[in-house]
Amino acid sequence: CDEADSLDENNEHSDVYCSDEAISDQQMKHLKIIFEMKKKRHRVLELELQLEKLHQQRFSTD
């Protein structure tokens, strides 16, 4: 792993992925929680974008 990875704000847990060692149950639970949070955040962003598009369509047809 290079230092650029550790500077990436979207990958704050890059140290876990860089290790050649097997990850612990604790690390796996932690990664699953992060993954679920990121999935929910992504879904929220998708819905906000969809809402914005609908809003624009609605006002462009008036």
N, C-alpha and C positions, 0 to 999 in steps of 0.2 A: 504494500500500500504506500502511496506517496502522500505527501503533506497536503496536496491539493484536495484529496478526498476529505481530509479532516476539516478543511476550511469550508466545505460545502454545507450551507445551512440546512439544506433539505435532507442531509444524510448525517444527522448528529450522532448516529450510532454506528458509524463506519468501522469503529474499532472491533465490533462484534464480527463483521464480515471479513475483516482482514486476517483474523486469526485462523491458523491451520488446525487448531485444536477443536475437539467436539464441543459444542455449546452445552451449557448446563440446562437443567429443567427451568431454573430461575430465569436464565437468559431467554429461553424459548417462550416462557410466559410473558416476559417483558416485550419481546418482539411481536407476539400476537396482539398484545394490548395496543402497541404503537400502530400495528397494521390496521386494526379495527378503527382506531381513531382517525388514521389517514383516509381510510375508505369512507368514513362518515363525512369527513371534511370535504373530500372529493365530491361526494354526492350532493352536499350542500352547495358547493360551487356550481355543479351542473344545473341544479334546480334554480339557482339565482340567475344563471345565464339564460335558461329557458324562459324564466319569468320576464327578464329584460327583453328578450326577443318578442314575446307575446305582447308586452307593453308597447313596443315600437310598432308592431304590426297593427295593433288596435288604433293607435293615433295616426298612423299613416293612411288608414282607410277612411278616416272621418273627413 
